[in-house]
Amino acid sequence: MIIGLLRTFLFLIIIYYLFRFIGRLVLPTLLSKYVNKMTNPNFQKQQYSEGVRNDEGKVTIKQTAPHKKMTSSDLGEYVDYEEVKG
């Protein structure tokens, strides 16, 4: 039982240090690529151009589809309410 516990503890320690080692190698390169991509002026222009393309001062009105009003026949059968005193 103690050997299994020590084996599990050792395994967790090895996994922990392995993730730390891989993180120190991989994470800085991923972050630097991300920062370079975000600071690239062409990327910022592309992000802006994908947004809303309205001319300054131009007014646009978006029309929505008309809503269908519910009529009383769509609501179902009307039931009288009776108060029950107890």
C-alpha positions as CSV (number, residue, x, y, z in Angstrom):
1,M,0.0,0.0,0.0
2,I,2.8,2.4,0.8
3,I,4.6,1.5,-2.4
4,G,1.5,2.4,-4.4
5,L,1.2,5.7,-2.6
6,L,4.8,6.5,-3.2
7,R,4.6,5.5,-6.9
8,T,1.5,7.7,-7.3
9,F,3.2,10.6,-5.6
10,L,6.4,10.2,-7.7
11,F,4.3,10.0,-10.8
12,L,2.5,13.3,-10.0
13,I,5.8,15.0,-9.3
14,I,7.2,13.9,-12.6
15,I,4.1,15.1,-14.5
16,Y,4.3,18.4,-12.7
17,Y,7.9,19.1,-13.6
18,L,7.3,17.8,-17.2
19,F,4.5,20.4,-17.7
20,R,6.7,23.1,-16.2
21,F,9.6,22.2,-18.6
22,I,7.3,22.0,-21.6
23,G,5.6,25.3,-20.6
24,R,8.9,27.1,-20.4
25,L,9.8,25.9,-23.9
26,V,6.5,26.3,-25.7
27,L,4.6,29.1,-24.0
28,P,7.0,31.9,-24.7
29,T,7.1,31.1,-28.5
30,L,3.3,31.0,-28.6
31,L,2.9,34.2,-26.7
32,S,5.5,36.0,-28.9
33,K,3.7,34.9,-32.1
34,Y,0.4,36.1,-30.7
35,V,1.8,39.5,-29.7
36,N,3.5,39.9,-33.0
37,K,0.3,39.1,-34.8
38,M,-1.7,41.6,-32.7
39,T,0.8,44.4,-33.1
40,N,1.0,43.9,-36.9
41,P,-0.6,47.0,-38.5
42,N,-2.0,44.9,-41.4
43,F,-3.8,42.7,-39.0
44,Q,-5.4,45.7,-37.2
45,K,-6.5,47.1,-40.5
46,Q,-8.0,43.8,-41.5
47,Q,-9.9,43.5,-38.2
48,Y,-11.3,47.1,-38.7
49,S,-12.3,46.4,-42.3
50,E,-14.2,43.3,-41.3
51,G,-16.3,45.4,-38.9
52,V,-19.2,47.7,-39.9
53,R,-18.4,49.5,-43.1
54,N,-20.5,52.7,-42.7
55,D,-19.5,56.0,-44.1
56,E,-19.2,58.7,-41.5
57,G,-22.4,60.7,-41.3
58,K,-24.5,58.2,-43.3
59,V,-27.7,57.1,-41.7
60,T,-28.9,53.5,-42.3
61,I,-32.1,52.0,-41.1
62,K,-32.5,48.3,-40.8
63,Q,-36.1,47.1,-41.2
64,T,-37.2,44.0,-39.4
65,A,-39.8,41.5,-40.5
66,P,-43.3,42.5,-39.4
67,H,-44.5,40.6,-36.4
68,K,-47.6,38.5,-36.6
69,K,-50.1,39.5,-34.0
70,M,-51.8,36.8,-32.0
71,T,-55.6,36.8,-32.3
72,S,-58.0,35.5,-29.8
73,S,-58.5,32.3,-31.9
74,D,-54.8,31.5,-31.5
75,L,-54.9,31.8,-27.8
76,G,-57.2,28.8,-27.1
77,E,-60.5,28.4,-25.2
78,Y,-61.5,30.9,-22.6
79,V,-62.4,29.4,-19.1
80,D,-64.3,31.3,-16.5
81,Y,-62.6,31.8,-13.2
82,E,-64.5,30.9,-10.1
83,E,-63.2,31.7,-6.7
84,V,-63.5,28.8,-4.3
85,K,-63.9,29.7,-0.6
86,G,-62.8,27.1,1.8
